[in-house]
Amino acid sequence: MSLLRSASVVSVFTLASRVTGLVRELLMASMFGASALTDAFNVAFRIPNLFRRLFAEGAFSQAFVPVLAASRAQHGDQATREVIDSVATALAWSVLALSVLGVMVSPWLVWAMASGLQQDARGYGAAVNMTRWMFPYIAFMSMVALSAGILNTWKRFAVPAATPVLLNVSVIGATWWLAPWFERQGMEAIYALPVGVMAGGVLQLALQIPALARLGLLPRLGVRPSSVKKAWTNPATLNILRLMGPALLGVGVAQISLLINTQIASHLATGSVSWLTYADRLMEFPTAILGVALGVVLMPQLAAAKANGDDDRYAAMLDWGLRLVLLLALPCAAALLVFSQPLVSVLYHYGAFTDRDVQQTTLALMGYGVGLLGLVAIKVLAPGYYASQDIRTPVRIAVVVLVLTQIFNLILVPFLAHAGLALSIGLGALVNALWLLLGLLRKGVYKPQPGWWRFALQVLLATVLLTALLWLAAHHLNWVAMRQEAGSRVGWMAVVLMSAGLLYFGVLWATGIRLKSFLKR
């Protein structure tokens, strides 16, 4: 399967995930708006997600996938199955213990994440209760991350990419049907959301099991003390733990940044956490569809190329990924900068979501948009280091960028409030991506293919024309005032986006870029 086809498979399912995720956020915004209770849910949901990104999709995946790919390339499938059993056993018992501990210390976790919620006792209490309900979600998602790493290494990308849809569908169902029932029973309707999250975690893991069984790769979990001890002393497990150390620090830096930003936002105006969350959900479209898809596809293949000593293939795959990032992420970044208000209005401006919520979410989205190119590029550049089992370099860069981001916060937040937090993240992402790129160039492992300057100028010209069209559309229609004409507003949005897409790709074609050339990789 070609890289583009693999990335397309991941992108299609990721798009489905983001569309259903957007529907989820739209329903939540319409039903609950931006309030102390929505801030409480968003904080509570971030806590297990923080640990999930630390121990599952973050440090664990970054260490597990290269080790698994190298084991398969060097020792064959049978030896790799033994690695899978050992790692799965060690992971399962670890996340079970972590889940129990997390439920017990939920009040302290909420205080550490967002002490500003104490300004509203009702919101703080709700955040603690919802954290207790949702913390075991990390156990399910950690095992999902293990399964996804296995399936991606065997080039089975569809199932791991499709599973997040189940979380969104579950939360949508809870919002649509369970929340009104809770309200009729005299309970807070927002408590339906944690139920949906937990159900989504169960469903995601359940979908992975048949896919692993068909490949004969379903992990056998050890339950006896001797089996657990053997799993922890397996050389592959120890190698993953060794790699997880710096990876944990690297991912931890990003999560510390999120923790600091959430803490700051909780002390700003009520709704700030929710405005940032709604904007972040829109940012997930390009970052996930482009960046995550490319990272998922490139990671095992870059690791395999390194394990086989094929440096030319390794460099060519990086070049292909970076060209695709520029081609697709740059116009998206421009769109977020000049067309944010129409996007927020069409997607969120219903029910309890007010005109002020539109304005504040728009400001946050523009701040994120500044760094979109960097956020997507990191998903391609970082695997270039991980594939060589070099996790320390990205970690060092991330630590410096964390400090730099907080300096940006000190400068920007007093003037821009929550939007300053988003802008700081965007600026930090640009610095991070540039630093990673320069590191790969200095090491000589990435050698740009010929034609980069011409390619960049062609993409830049097309982006400038697309930006001009979107700016005109944003300023010649009153998107907020069209709230009562929802059908008309959606229709205009469809026309504008289709026209912008046709203009962008038309200019690319006219200047000589042929998208079919990417199929050759």
N, C-alpha and C positions, 0 to 999 in steps of 0.2 A: 504494500500500500504506500503511495507517495506521501510526502510530508504534507502537501497541500490538501490531499484528500483526507488524511488523518485529522489535520487541523480543522477541516470543514465539518467533519463528523462531530468533533468536540464542540465547534462553534454553533452548529445547528441545535444540539441539545442544550448547550449553554444559553443560547438565545431563548429556547423554550423555558429554561429555568428563570431567566431574567424577566421574560414576559409575565410568567405566572407570579414571580416575585413582585413585579410592578403592580399587578392586579391585587396582590396581597396588600401592598402598601397603600394603594388607592382606596381599598375598602377600609383599611385602618384609619386613613386620613379622613375619609368621609364620615365614618362612624364616631371616631374619638377625637379628631382634630389634633392640635398640639397643646397639651395640658400637663399638669403635674403627674397624672396617671400614665399618660403616654411616655413621658420622660422616665417614669418608674419602670415601665415595661422594657423600654429600650436599654436602660441600664442593666436590668435583670437579665436580659437576653445577651448583652455583651459579656457578662461575666463567664458563663460556660463557653461562649464563643472565644473569649480570650484564651482560656485554657485549651480549647480545641486547637486554636492556631498555634499555641505553644507546643503542645505535645502530640498533636495528630497531624493536621495538614501542614504544620510548619516544620519544626525541628525533626520530627520523626520521618516525615516524607522526604525531606531533603537528605537525610542520612540513609533511609531504607532503600529508596529507588536505585541510587548508584550502586550500593552493595549488592542488591538483588540482580541488577543488570550485569554487573561484573561477574557474579557467581554463575549466572546462566551462560555467559559468553565463555568463561574459562573452565567451568566444571560440569556443565550440562544440567539437564532438567531434574534428574533424580536428586543430586546433591542440593539443588536449589529448593526442592520440596522440603527437605529436612530443615533448611534455613527458615522457610516459611512457618513450619510448625513451632520451632523454637521461639521465633520472634513473636508470633501470635500469642503463645502462652504467656510470655513475659509481659506483653502489652495488656492482655486481658486482665490479669491480676493487678497490674499497676493502676489501670483506669477505674477498676472497681473500688480499690482502696481510696483513690482520689475523689470519686463521686460521693462516697460515704462521708469523707472528711469535709467536702465542700458543702454538703447539706448542713452539717453541724456548725460551720463557721460562717454561714451566710450573712448574719448581721455585720460582721467585721469586713467581709468582702464588699458589701454595699457601701459601707462607710469609706473604705479605701478607694473605691471606684468613683463615688459621687457623694461626698459628705454634704454638698450643698442641697441635696434633697431633703435634709433635715429642716429646711425652711418651711416645709409642708409635711406635718406629721403623717397625714394620710398617704401622701406619695411615698414617703420613706418606708412606712410599714408595708405598703403594697410591693415595693421593690424587694424587700427582704423575703416576703412570702413567695413572690414569683421566682426569685432566685432559688429558693428551696425546691420548688416544683420542677424547675428546668435544669438544675445542675447535673442530674444523671444523664442529660443529653450528651455530655462529653464522652461517656462510655460508649454509646452507640456510634457516635461520629468518629471516635478513634478507631474502632474496628472497621468502619466504612473506609477510612483513610488507608488502613492496611490492605483491605480488599482492592481498593482503587489502584494502589501501587503495584499489586500483583497483576491485575488485569491490564494496566497500561504497559507493564514490562512485556507481557505477552501480546501487545499491540491490539488489545480489545478495549477500544476507547469509548464505545457507545454507552455501555451500562454505567460506568463511573460518571460520565457526563450527564446522563439522564436522571440519576438518583436525586439531585437537589430539587427537581421538580416536585417530588413527593412531599418534601417539607412545605413548599409553598401551597400545594393543593390542600394539605392537611390544615394549615393555618387559615387558608381561605374558607374551608368548610367550617372551622371553629368560629370564625368571625361571622359567617353568614347565618349559620344555624344555631351554634351553641351559645354565642353571646346573647342573643335575644332570650333564649331559654334561661340563662343565668339571671338576666334582668327580671324576668317574670317570677323567678324564685326569690327575689329580693337580694341577690348577690351582685357584686360589681361585674358588669359585662366584660370588662377587660381581662378578667381571670380566665376567660375561655381561651385566650391566646397561648398561655403556657401549656394548656392541655393539647392544643394543636401542635406546638413545637415538639412535645414528647412523642406524640403519635407519629409525627413526621420522622423522628429519629429511628423509631422502630421499623417503619416502612422502608426507609433507605437501606438499612442493614438487611432486611428481608429480601430486597431485590437483588442484592449482591450475591447471596448464597447460591441460588441456582446457576448463576454465571460461573462462579468458581467451581461448582460441582461438575459442570459440563467439561471443564478443562482438567478435572482430576486434581484441582489445587485447593480444595476446601481444607483449611487448616484443622489439624487435630490438636485440640487444646488439652494440655496436661493438667490433671487435677490432683494427683498425688504429690506429696512434698518432694519425692525424688525426681519426678518429671519436671516440676517447676525449677528445682535446683539445676537440673541438666539444661533446661532452656536458658537460664541466666548465665551459665558458664559456656554456652556454645560460642565458638570464636566469632561467628557472624554477628551474634547478639552483642558481644563485647565490642566488635568493630563499629556497630551501629551506635552503641552508647558512647564510644570514643568520638565519633563524628557528631553525635547529638550535642556534645558539650558546647563547642563553639556555635553550632547551629542554633541551639537553644538561646544562647546569648544574642545571636543575630536576630532571631525572630522575637526574642524578648525585648530587644530594643524597640522594634516596631510596636509591640504591645504596650510597652512603657509609654511610648508617645501617645497611643490611644488612651491609656489610663490617665495621663496628665491632661489631655484635651477634654476627656469626659469630665474629669474633676473640675477643670476651669469652667466648662460649659454649665455644669450644675450650679455654679455660683452666679451665672449671668441671668438674664431675664427668663422667666418661666416659658418653656417651649424650646429653649436653645438646643437641648439635646435632641429633641424631635426634629427640629429644622435641619440640623446637621445629618441626622439619620435619613430623612427623606431625600436630601441632596445626595448623600452617599449611595443610596439605592439607584439613583439615576446614573451615577458614575460607574456603578458596577456593570452597566451594559457594555461600554467599550473596554473597560479593564478586563472583564471576564471573557467576553466574546473574542477579543483579540489577544490580550496578554496571557490570560490563564490557558486558553486553548493552545497557543504556541508553546508556552512553558511545559504543559502536560505532554505534548507530542515530542518536543525537542529533548527533554530531560533524559529519557531512557536511551534515545538514539545517540545523543552526544556522549553519554556514558559508555555505550557499546563501542562507539568509534574510538574513544580514548583507550578503552580496554584492549582493543585490537591494534592500537598504534596507528590508526588511520587519521593522521593530522589534517590532510587535505580535505577529507570528507567533513571532519569536525569544523574546520574553518568555513567551508562552503555552506554548511547548514546554519551557522551563526549569521553569515552574510545574508542568506535568504530570509531568515527571521527578522533581521533588522530592517531590510528593505520593506518587508510587509508591514512592519510597525510604522514606518514613516508614511507609507502609502495610505494606511487606513486610520492611524491614530491622529495624525496632524489635522485632517479635516474635521474629525470629531472634536478635537480640542478647540478649534476655531468656532465650531457650532455652539459649544457650551459657553464660550465667552460672549457671543453676540446674540444668541437665540435662547438663552436660559429661561427668561420669563415666559415666552410662549410655551416651552416644554413643560414647565411647572404648572402653568395655568391649565393646559389641556389635560394633564395627567392627574393632578391633585385637587384642583379648585372646585370641590363639590362638598355638599353637606356641611360638616362642622369646620372645614378648612376655609379660613377667612382670607380676605384680601391681604391682610398683614402677614399671614402665614406664607402667601405666595411671594411677597416681597422679601421676607427674611430667608426663605428657602432658596430663592433665586440668587441672593448674594452669596450664600454658602456654595451653591453649585458653580458659580463663576470662579470662586476661589479654588475649588478643586480642579476646575477646567484648566487653570494655568499650568498645573503639573501633570495633566493627563498623558502627554507624550512620555514623560519620565516614568510614570507609574506603569505604563504598558511596556516600555523598553526594559525595565528592571526584570520583568517576567521572562525575557529572552536572555538578558545579559547574565543574571545571577546563575541560571543553569550552566552557563559556560564555565563557571568556577566549580559548581557542585559536581559536574560530570568528571572533573579531575580530582574529586574529593578534597578540593581546596575550599573549605568553609570559612577559614579564619579571615581571608581577605575581605569578603563581603561583610563580615561581622565588624571588622575594624572601621570600614567605611560607614556602616550603619550607626555605630556608636558616635562618630563625629557628626553625622547628619542629625542624630537625635539632639545633640547639644546645639547645633545650628538651628534646628527647628524651634527649640525653646527660646533661643535668642530672637527669632522672628516673632514668636508669640509675645514676648515682652514688648516688642516694638509695635506690633500690629493690633493686638487685642484691645488695648485701651482706646483705639480709634475705630476699629471695625467690629468689635465684639465677637460674636460667634463666627462671622465671616473671616475674621483674622485668623482663627484657628484653621479653617479650611485652606486659606491662602498659604499659611505657613507649611502645611503638609504638601501642598503643590510645589512650592519653591524647594522644599527639602527633597522631593522626589526627583526634580530636575538635577539637582547637585549629585544625588546618589547615582542616577543613571549615567551621567557624564563621567563620574569617577570610575564606575565599573568599566565603562567603555575604554577609557584611557588605560586602565590597568591591563585589559586584554590586549590592547595594541602594544603596550610596552613589553609585555611578556612574549610577544610575537606569535601567540597562539591564534589570534584573529588577524587575518590579512584581507582588507577590503578588496572585493573583486573590481575590475575596471568598470568605469562608467558611472561611478557614484555621483560626481558633481552634476552631470547632465540629468541624471535621474532625480536628484534633489531639486534642481531648478524646475523641472517639469511638474513635480508634485507641488512645489511652492506656488507656481503660477495658477494651477487648478484650484488650490486652496484659497488664494486671494480672491478669485472670481466667485467661488462658492460663498466666501465670507461676505462679500458685497451683496449678494442676493439675499442671504439670510438677514443681514442688517436692515435692508430695505423692508423685508417682510415683518421684522420685529417692530419697526417704528411706524409703519403705515397701517397697522391693524391694532385695535385696542383689545388685546387678548384677555385682559382681566375683566373688562366691561362686558365681554361676550359670554359671561357665565350663564346667563339665562338662555343662551342659544348654543347649547352644548353640541348639537349635531352640526351646526354651521362651523363652529370652532374646530371640531375634529376634521371636518371636510377641508377647511383651509390649511390645517396642519398637514394633511396628507398631500395636498397639492404642492405646498411649499417644499416639503421634504423630497417628494418625487422629482420636482424641478431641480432642486439642489443636487440630487444624486445624478440626474441626467447631465447636468452642466459639468459636474466634477469629472465624471468618467468620460464624458464627451471631449473635454479639454485634454485629458490624459491620452485618449486615443488620437486626437488631432496632433499632439506633439510627439507621437511615436511610441508611447508606452503600450505594449500589448500584454494584457493580463494573462494570456495563455503561456507567456514565457515563465510564469511562476509554476506552472504545471510540470515543467521539466525537472524541478527539484523533487 
